[in-house]
Amino acid sequence: MGVGISIFLLALGGILAFAVTADVNGVDLAVVGFILMAVGVVGIIISLVLMNQRSNTSHRVVEERRYRDDGTLY
């Protein structure tokens, strides 16, 4: 889940929790909204941690040098 999807879940959860006043039998839309907002926050945190790990990679450069018998480079 990327940052974009997490922001979408936050927005959708906020709309359901604070803006929708409809009643659905057996479903509390405010609770569903808060759950979606929590999932969005967790998704953003996980995405940021994974992006931070990718940026802290190190690369090794290997150079091969060949010398002739008299000590000069090819």
The first five atom37 places (N, CA, C, CB, O) and aatype in JSON, in Angstrom:
{
  "aatype": [12, 7, 19, 7, 9, 15, 9, 13, 10, 10, 0, 10, 7, 7, 9, 10, 0, 13, 0, 19, 16, 0, 3, 19, 2, 7, 19, 3, 10, 0, 19, 19, 7, 13, 9, 10, 12, 0, 19, 7, 19, 19, 7, 9, 9, 9, 15, 10, 19, 10, 12, 2, 5, 1, 15, 2, 16, 15, 8, 1, 19, 19, 6, 6, 1, 1, 18, 1, 3, 3, 7, 16, 10, 18],
  "atom_mask": [
    [1, 1, 1, 1, 1],
    [1, 1, 1, 0, 1],
    [1, 1, 1, 1, 1],
    [1, 1, 1, 0, 1],
    [1, 1, 1, 1, 1],
    [1, 1, 1, 1, 1],
    [1, 1, 1, 1, 1],
    [1, 1, 1, 1, 1],
    [1, 1, 1, 1, 1],
    [1, 1, 1, 1, 1],
    [1, 1, 1, 1, 1],
    [1, 1, 1, 1, 1],
    [1, 1, 1, 0, 1],
    [1, 1, 1, 0, 1],
    [1, 1, 1, 1, 1],
    [1, 1, 1, 1, 1],
    [1, 1, 1, 1, 1],
    [1, 1, 1, 1, 1],
    [1, 1, 1, 1, 1],
    [1, 1, 1, 1, 1],
    [1, 1, 1, 1, 1],
    [1, 1, 1, 1, 1],
    [1, 1, 1, 1, 1],
    [1, 1, 1, 1, 1],
    [1, 1, 1, 1, 1],
    [1, 1, 1, 0, 1],
    [1, 1, 1, 1, 1],
    [1, 1, 1, 1, 1],
    [1, 1, 1, 1, 1],
    [1, 1, 1, 1, 1],
    [1, 1, 1, 1, 1],
    [1, 1, 1, 1, 1],
    [1, 1, 1, 0, 1],
    [1, 1, 1, 1, 1],
    [1, 1, 1, 1, 1],
    [1, 1, 1, 1, 1],
    [1, 1, 1, 1, 1],
    [1, 1, 1, 1, 1],
    [1, 1, 1, 1, 1],
    [1, 1, 1, 0, 1],
    [1, 1, 1, 1, 1],
    [1, 1, 1, 1, 1],
    [1, 1, 1, 0, 1],
    [1, 1, 1, 1, 1],
    [1, 1, 1, 1, 1],
    [1, 1, 1, 1, 1],
    [1, 1, 1, 1, 1],
    [1, 1, 1, 1, 1],
    [1, 1, 1, 1, 1],
    [1, 1, 1, 1, 1],
    [1, 1, 1, 1, 1],
    [1, 1, 1, 1, 1],
    [1, 1, 1, 1, 1],
    [1, 1, 1, 1, 1],
    [1, 1, 1, 1, 1],
    [1, 1, 1, 1, 1],
    [1, 1, 1, 1, 1],
    [1, 1, 1, 1, 1],
    [1, 1, 1, 1, 1],
    [1, 1, 1, 1, 1],
    [1, 1, 1, 1, 1],
    [1, 1, 1, 1, 1],
    [1, 1, 1, 1, 1],
    [1, 1, 1, 1, 1],
    [1, 1, 1, 1, 1],
    [1, 1, 1, 1, 1],
    [1, 1, 1, 1, 1],
    [1, 1, 1, 1, 1],
    [1, 1, 1, 1, 1],
    [1, 1, 1, 1, 1],
    [1, 1, 1, 0, 1],
    [1, 1, 1, 1, 1],
    [1, 1, 1, 1, 1],
    [1, 1, 1, 1, 1]
  ],
  "atom_positions": [
    [[0.86, -1.16, 0.0], [0.0, 0.0, 0.0], [0.91, 1.23, 0.0], [-0.98, -0.01, 1.23], [1.77, 1.38, 0.87]],
    [[0.7, 2.1, -0.97], [1.53, 3.28, -1.1], [0.97, 4.46, -0.33], [0.0, 0.0, 0.0], [-0.06, 4.38, 0.33]],
    [[1.7, 5.55, -0.43], [1.3, 6.77, 0.26], [-0.02, 7.29, -0.32], [2.4, 7.83, 0.15], [-0.86, 7.79, 0.43]],
    [[-0.19, 7.19, -1.63], [-1.4, 7.69, -2.26], [-2.65, 6.97, -1.79], [0.0, 0.0, 0.0], [-3.67, 7.6, -1.49]],
    [[-2.58, 5.67, -1.72], [-3.73, 4.88, -1.25], [-4.0, 5.18, 0.22], [-3.48, 3.37, -1.46], [-5.16, 5.23, 0.64]],
    [[-2.95, 5.37, 1.0], [-3.12, 5.68, 2.42], [-3.81, 7.03, 2.61], [-1.77, 5.67, 3.14], [-4.67, 7.18, 3.48]],
    [[-3.42, 8.01, 1.81], [-4.07, 9.32, 1.9], [-5.53, 9.21, 1.47], [-3.34, 10.36, 1.03], [-6.4, 9.83, 2.06]],
    [[-5.79, 8.41, 0.43], [-7.17, 8.19, 0.0], [-8.0, 7.57, 1.12], [-7.21, 7.29, -1.24], [-9.14, 7.98, 1.35]],
    [[-7.44, 6.57, 1.82], [-8.17, 5.94, 2.93], [-8.41, 6.93, 4.07], [-7.39, 4.73, 3.46], [-9.48, 6.91, 4.69]],
    [[-7.43, 7.8, 4.34], [-7.63, 8.82, 5.36], [-8.78, 9.76, 4.97], [-6.34, 9.63, 5.56], [-9.63, 10.08, 5.8]],
    [[-8.79, 10.19, 3.72], [-9.84, 11.11, 3.28], [-11.21, 10.43, 3.3], [-9.54, 11.63, 1.87], [-12.19, 11.01, 3.76]],
    [[-11.28, 9.2, 2.81], [-12.54, 8.47, 2.8], [-13.04, 8.21, 4.22], [-12.38, 7.14, 2.05], [-14.23, 8.35, 4.5]],
    [[-12.13, 7.85, 5.11], [-12.5, 7.64, 6.51], [-12.98, 8.91, 7.17], [0.0, 0.0, 0.0], [-13.93, 8.89, 7.95]],
    [[-12.32, 10.04, 6.86], [-12.76, 11.31, 7.42], [-14.14, 11.71, 6.93], [0.0, 0.0, 0.0], [-14.95, 12.25, 7.69]],
    [[-14.41, 11.44, 5.66], [-15.74, 11.74, 5.13], [-16.79, 10.88, 5.81], [-15.77, 11.53, 3.61], [-17.84, 11.38, 6.21]],
    [[-16.51, 9.59, 5.94], [-17.49, 8.71, 6.57], [-17.67, 9.04, 8.05], [-17.07, 7.24, 6.42], [-18.78, 8.96, 8.57]],
    [[-16.6, 9.4, 8.73], [-16.68, 9.64, 10.17], [-17.34, 10.97, 10.51], [-15.3, 9.59, 10.78], [-18.07, 11.07, 11.49]],
    [[-17.08, 12.01, 9.7], [-17.51, 13.35, 10.11], [-18.59, 13.97, 9.22], [-16.34, 14.24, 10.13], [-19.3, 14.86, 9.67]],
    [[-18.72, 13.52, 7.97], [-19.61, 14.23, 7.05], [-20.88, 13.47, 6.71], [-18.88, 14.55, 5.79], [-21.9, 14.09, 6.4]],
    [[-20.86, 12.17, 6.76], [-22.02, 11.38, 6.37], [-22.94, 11.23, 7.57], [-21.6, 9.99, 5.82], [-22.52, 10.83, 8.66]],
    [[-24.2, 11.57, 7.35], [-25.18, 11.46, 8.44], [-26.23, 10.39, 8.15], [-25.87, 12.81, 8.68], [-27.23, 10.29, 8.87]],
    [[-26.03, 9.6, 7.12], [-27.01, 8.57, 6.76], [-26.95, 7.43, 7.77], [-26.77, 8.04, 5.33], [-25.92, 7.19, 8.4]],
    [[-28.07, 6.72, 7.91], [-28.14, 5.56, 8.79], [-28.24, 4.3, 7.95], [-29.34, 5.67, 9.77], [-29.08, 4.21, 7.05]],
    [[-27.38, 3.33, 8.25], [-27.39, 2.03, 7.58], [-27.64, 0.99, 8.66], [-26.05, 1.75, 6.8], [-27.0, 1.01, 9.71]],
    [[-28.57, 0.1, 8.41], [-28.9, -0.93, 9.4], [-27.71, -1.85, 9.64], [-30.12, -1.76, 8.94], [-27.18, -2.45, 8.7]],
    [[-27.3, -1.96, 10.87], [-26.24, -2.89, 11.25], [-24.83, -2.35, 11.05], [0.0, 0.0, 0.0], [-23.87, -3.04, 11.39]],
    [[-24.67, -1.14, 10.51], [-23.33, -0.59, 10.27], [-23.29, 0.83, 10.82], [-22.99, -0.61, 8.74], [-24.13, 1.67, 10.5]],
    [[-22.29, 1.08, 11.65], [-22.06, 2.43, 12.16], [-21.01, 3.07, 11.26], [-21.62, 2.42, 13.67], [-19.83, 2.72, 11.35]],
    [[-21.41, 4.0, 10.41], [-20.51, 4.59, 9.44], [-19.39, 5.4, 10.09], [-21.28, 5.47, 8.49], [-18.3, 5.52, 9.52]],
    [[-19.63, 5.94, 11.25], [-18.58, 6.67, 11.96], [-17.45, 5.73, 12.38], [-19.16, 7.39, 13.19], [-16.28, 6.08, 12.27]],
    [[-17.82, 4.55, 12.87], [-16.81, 3.57, 13.27], [-16.03, 3.08, 12.06], [-17.46, 2.37, 14.01], [-14.81, 2.93, 12.13]],
    [[-16.73, 2.83, 10.94], [-16.06, 2.42, 9.71], [-15.09, 3.52, 9.27], [-17.09, 2.11, 8.59], [-13.99, 3.23, 8.82]],
    [[-15.51, 4.76, 9.39], [-14.64, 5.88, 9.03], [-13.39, 5.94, 9.88], [0.0, 0.0, 0.0], [-12.29, 6.14, 9.36]],
    [[-13.55, 5.77, 11.19], [-12.38, 5.78, 12.07], [-11.44, 4.6, 11.78], [-12.81, 5.75, 13.53], [-10.23, 4.75, 11.87]],
    [[-12.0, 3.46, 11.45], [-11.16, 2.29, 11.1], [-10.38, 2.58, 9.82], [-12.03, 1.02, 10.92], [-9.19, 2.28, 9.75]],
    [[-11.03, 3.15, 8.82], [-10.33, 3.49, 7.58], [-9.25, 4.53, 7.81], [-11.32, 3.99, 6.53], [-8.18, 4.47, 7.21]],
    [[-9.51, 5.48, 8.68], [-8.5, 6.49, 9.0], [-7.3, 5.85, 9.71], [-9.1, 7.6, 9.86], [-6.15, 6.23, 9.45]],
    [[-7.54, 4.9, 10.6], [-6.45, 4.22, 11.29], [-5.62, 3.39, 10.31], [-7.01, 3.32, 12.41], [-4.39, 3.38, 10.39]],
    [[-6.3, 2.71, 9.4], [-5.58, 1.92, 8.38], [-4.75, 2.85, 7.5], [-6.57, 1.09, 7.51], [-3.63, 2.49, 7.12]],
    [[-5.26, 4.01, 7.16], [-4.51, 4.98, 6.37], [-3.27, 5.48, 7.08], [0.0, 0.0, 0.0], [-2.21, 5.61, 6.47]],
    [[-3.39, 5.76, 8.37], [-2.23, 6.22, 9.15], [-1.17, 5.12, 9.22], [-2.66, 6.64, 10.57], [0.02, 5.4, 9.05]],
    [[-1.59, 3.89, 9.48], [-0.64, 2.77, 9.53], [0.02, 2.58, 8.17], [-1.36, 1.46, 9.97], [1.22, 2.32, 8.09]],
    [[-0.75, 2.72, 7.09], [-0.19, 2.58, 5.75], [0.84, 3.65, 5.44], [0.0, 0.0, 0.0], [1.87, 3.36, 4.83]],
    [[0.59, 4.88, 5.86], [1.56, 5.96, 5.64], [2.84, 5.68, 6.42], [0.97, 7.32, 6.04], [3.94, 5.88, 5.9]],
    [[2.71, 5.24, 7.65], [3.89, 4.96, 8.47], [4.72, 3.84, 7.84], [3.48, 4.58, 9.91], [5.94, 3.96, 7.74]],
    [[4.07, 2.78, 7.42], [4.79, 1.66, 6.8], [5.45, 2.1, 5.51], [3.84, 0.48, 6.54], [6.6, 1.73, 5.24]],
    [[4.75, 2.89, 4.69], [5.32, 3.36, 3.44], [6.55, 4.23, 3.67], [4.28, 4.13, 2.64], [7.55, 4.1, 2.97]],
    [[6.48, 5.12, 4.65], [7.62, 5.98, 4.94], [8.81, 5.19, 5.47], [7.23, 7.05, 5.95], [9.95, 5.5, 5.13]],
    [[8.56, 4.18, 6.29], [9.66, 3.35, 6.79], [10.31, 2.59, 5.65], [9.15, 2.36, 7.86], [11.54, 2.5, 5.59]],
    [[9.51, 2.04, 4.74], [10.07, 1.3, 3.62], [10.84, 2.22, 2.67], [8.97, 0.57, 2.86], [11.88, 1.82, 2.15]],
    [[10.34, 3.42, 2.44], [11.07, 4.36, 1.58], [12.37, 4.79, 2.23], [10.2, 5.59, 1.28], [13.36, 5.02, 1.53]],
    [[12.39, 4.92, 3.55], [13.62, 5.28, 4.25], [14.65, 4.17, 4.14], [13.33, 5.6, 5.72], [15.85, 4.44, 4.0]],
    [[14.22, 2.93, 4.19], [15.16, 1.81, 4.06], [15.75, 1.75, 2.67], [14.46, 0.49, 4.39], [16.93, 1.43, 2.51]],
    [[14.95, 2.06, 1.64], [15.46, 2.03, 0.28], [16.48, 3.13, 0.04], [14.32, 2.18, -0.71], [17.41, 2.94, -0.75]],
    [[16.34, 4.27, 0.7], [17.26, 5.37, 0.46], [18.57, 5.2, 1.21], [16.62, 6.68, 0.86], [19.54, 5.9, 0.9]],
    [[18.65, 4.3, 2.15], [19.88, 4.09, 2.93], [20.7, 2.92, 2.41], [19.54, 3.86, 4.38], [21.4, 2.26, 3.18]],
    [[20.62, 2.65, 1.12], [21.4, 1.55, 0.58], [22.79, 2.05, 0.21], [20.71, 0.93, -0.65], [22.98, 3.23, -0.1]],
    [[23.74, 1.17, 0.25], [25.1, 1.52, -0.15], [25.48, 0.68, -1.36], [26.11, 1.31, 1.02], [25.0, -0.44, -1.54]],
    [[26.35, 1.23, -2.16], [26.79, 0.55, -3.37], [28.29, 0.41, -3.34], [26.33, 1.31, -4.64], [29.01, 1.29, -2.87]],
    [[28.76, -0.71, -3.84], [30.18, -0.98, -3.86], [30.65, -0.98, -5.3], [30.52, -2.33, -3.16], [30.03, -1.59, -6.17]],
    [[31.75, -0.3, -5.55], [32.35, -0.26, -6.87], [33.58, -1.14, -6.83], [32.69, 1.2, -7.31], [34.44, -0.99, -5.96]],
    [[33.66, -2.05, -7.79], [34.8, -2.95, -7.87], [35.6, -2.59, -9.11], [34.35, -4.45, -7.9], [35.08, -2.59, -10.22]],
    [[36.87, -2.28, -8.9], [37.75, -1.98, -10.02], [38.75, -3.11, -10.16], [38.48, -0.62, -9.82], [39.31, -3.59, -9.18]],
    [[38.96, -3.52, -11.39], [39.93, -4.56, -11.66], [41.11, -3.94, -12.38], [39.31, -5.73, -12.49], [40.93, -3.32, -13.43]],
    [[42.28, -4.09, -11.84], [43.49, -3.56, -12.46], [44.38, -4.73, -12.85], [44.24, -2.58, -11.5], [44.63, -5.64, -12.06]],
    [[44.84, -4.68, -14.07], [45.73, -5.73, -14.56], [47.11, -5.13, -14.84], [45.14, -6.41, -15.84], [47.23, -4.07, -15.45]],
    [[48.09, -5.82, -14.39], [49.46, -5.36, -14.55], [50.24, -6.33, -15.42], [50.13, -5.18, -13.19], [50.01, -7.54, -15.4]],
    [[51.15, -5.78, -16.16], [52.07, -6.61, -16.94], [53.17, -7.09, -16.01], [52.67, -5.84, -18.15], [53.25, -6.68, -14.86]],
    [[54.0, -7.94, -16.52], [55.09, -8.48, -15.71], [56.09, -7.41, -15.29], [55.81, -9.58, -16.48], [56.76, -7.56, -14.27]],
    [[56.18, -6.32, -16.07], [57.13, -5.28, -15.71], [56.52, -4.25, -14.75], [57.64, -4.59, -16.95], [57.2, -3.29, -14.39]],
    [[55.26, -4.42, -14.33], [54.63, -3.57, -13.34], [53.8, -2.43, -13.91], [0.0, 0.0, 0.0], [53.26, -1.64, -13.14]],
    [[53.67, -2.33, -15.22], [52.86, -1.26, -15.83], [51.44, -1.77, -16.05], [53.49, -0.79, -17.18], [51.19, -2.97, -16.17]],
    [[50.53, -0.81, -16.1], [49.13, -1.16, -16.33], [48.91, -1.51, -17.8], [48.2, 0.0, -15.91], [49.63, -1.02, -18.67]],
    [[47.94, -2.33, -18.08], [47.56, -2.67, -19.45], [47.02, -1.46, -20.13], [46.53, -3.8, -19.5], [46.64, -1.52, -21.3]]
  ]
}
